[in-house]
Amino acid sequence: MAENFWEELGTKFKTAYEEAEKKRKADFAMIKNLPGILSYLKDLQGEELLLLLDQARKIKKRKNPKFPEINGDFYNTFDLLNAEEKAIVLRVREFMNTEVAPIVDDYWMRGEFPFHIVEKFKALNICGLTYSKDLGGQERSNLLEGMIGQEIARVDVSTCTFFGVHSGLAMNSIYLCGSEEQKKTFIPEMIKMNKIGAFALTEPEVGSAASMGLKTTCKRQGDTWVINGEKKWIGNATFADYIIVWAKDVEDHQVKGFIVDRVTAGLETEKIEDKMALRIVQNALIRLKDVKVPEERRLQNANTFKDTARVLKTTRAGVAWQAVGCARGAYEHTLKYTMDRRQFGRPISGFQMTQDLLSQMLSQLTAMQTLVSRLSQMQDEGLMSDEQASLAKVFCTVGCRAITSMSRELMGANGILISNKVARFLGDAEALYSYEGTKQINSLVVGRAITGQSAFT
Ligand SMILES: Cc1cc2nc3c(=O)[nH]c(=O)nc-3n(C[C@H](O)[C@H](O)[C@H](O)COP(=O)(O)OP(=O)(O)OC[C@H]3O[C@@H](n4cnc5c(N)ncnc54)[C@H](O)[C@@H]3O)c2cc1C
């Protein structure tokens, strides 16, 4: 027998006695009040009694409400897709929920890329969906592509950026600016994701002003081009097979594009560390020192920055969809949180001011969703203009920033914990806001179109 056996038994007995005594006192208090309660009830009319019962039921319901299903697609834009397209989006949803959601916080915190998911990603067969079938594409709609972007970003914006840099920026550069031969050489393997692409436009000293003066130069020497300079922020660049490098020709001063193998003499990549957004995306600083590229690797239909802008137009629409996905993920996590979190004896989702913020978030999200859906429909009809893509990029990234911020607010202190999801969305929204043309630059594109005057310089 343990030395302190009697002592422990005594403590247990005392605790049990005290609990029983507390309950007895509570029961007694109720019984003591019973005559009063009964006399009050006795004097009530039948109708008043019913009202009282109704009130009691309401209080019970308020404390333990039955929650409706969480739906971040309030105007049902999903229904704009046909059955086959919906099935593709649902496959992506399943993949993101089962393969990415469980690991994303960990990889985001470590700033590493989960290479093991790429093989499974390939199997989704969602790359180059809008491309012609002879190149391995599926000739599907931009609307479907946008909805897929939303679905990926709804779980993780970094994964969406990895995919967008490869299938949007890099592949579209070749698809829109390459010769027929270049398309046939590079696109099919990139569609299968056997070869991964990156897109190098931004430089340490030239960001927004890329159209005015890249410092990276290219010089033709016979059938070879020699490229010198530096590029910054280049997503996927640490591991991509091909990097689309944009450089200014020293002869005609026009911007030209090149499909450069990452493993080329003179090209070095250095990972950018310590980001507070899109930490899974491997952004790099690239140094190019006398990098030699054959003429056959120069994008044959990229002759001025206007051609680079043709690529950016398509990807800006893609970033608008990413912002919708990011905002939707944050909204849905937050709504769930407000249903689970209880203060003052009831879920915080039942408070008026919480509902005001939730409906503000939803109205902004719905406006963004319907806007990008229409944008993609116009793109499918061949009618989308630069300024329409820019307007959507601005509207959706501004909205995304606001929604993720309200999400954080509604979660109180728990909102700053990565494990509660919205802090990651909040950080990632900052990168969406700035890349592919900042809010100011895209607003200037819109401003130029609606006033007929360029205010860039
Ligand atoms: C996570 C991430 C990934 C990226 N991936 C890539 C990539 O893969 N490839 C690539 O090429 N680039 C990439 N970028 C770079 C991105 O496109 C640039 O950051 C962006 O174009 C802005 O350039 P900047 O950061 O140099 O800002 P700056 O041009 O220095 O601008 C700083 C501020 O000044 C404002 N500003 C500048 N000019 C004007 C003006 N005329 N009028 C009013 N305001 C002005 C801007 O709006 C901004 O607020 C990435 C960036 C990030 C953050």
The ligand as an ORCA input file, in Angstrom:
! r2SCAN-3c Opt
* xyz 0 1
  C       6.369     37.172    -54.146
  C       6.743     37.866    -55.408
  C       6.915     37.128    -56.564
  C       7.343     37.753    -57.737
  N       7.584     36.985    -58.853
  C       8.112     37.572    -59.952
  C       8.483     36.777    -61.096
  O       8.314     35.552    -61.099
  N       9.033     37.407    -62.165
  C       9.240     38.759    -62.202
  O       9.743     39.256    -63.207
  N       8.896     39.530    -61.131
  C       8.344     38.987    -60.017
  N       7.992     39.763    -58.916
  C       8.257     41.199    -58.960
  C       7.024     42.076    -59.058
  O       6.429     41.974    -60.304
  C       7.434     43.497    -58.688
  O       7.693     43.491    -57.301
  C       6.407     44.545    -59.026
  O       6.305     44.719    -60.405
  C       6.734     45.910    -58.371
  O       8.052     46.281    -58.549
  P       8.942     46.696    -57.290
  O       8.741     45.710    -56.224
  O      10.348     46.900    -57.780
  O       8.349     48.062    -56.771
  P       8.717     49.540    -57.248
  O       8.598     49.639    -58.717
  O      10.003     49.954    -56.634
  O       7.529     50.376    -56.594
  C       7.544     50.780    -55.224
  C       6.281     51.610    -54.967
  O       6.277     52.764    -55.822
  C       5.065     52.813    -56.574
  N       5.299     53.394    -57.900
  C       6.278     53.101    -58.795
  N       6.138     53.823    -59.911
  C       5.042     54.595    -59.732
  C       4.372     55.582    -60.531
  N       4.783     55.896    -61.760
  N       3.296     56.180    -60.017
  C       2.828     55.862    -58.791
  N       3.412     54.941    -57.987
  C       4.500     54.333    -58.468
  C       4.629     51.372    -56.667
  O       3.250     51.266    -56.953
  C       5.009     50.840    -55.290
  O       4.016     51.161    -54.370
  C       7.557     39.157    -57.754
  C       7.328     39.899    -56.587
  C       6.930     39.272    -55.422
  C       6.727     40.080    -54.183
*
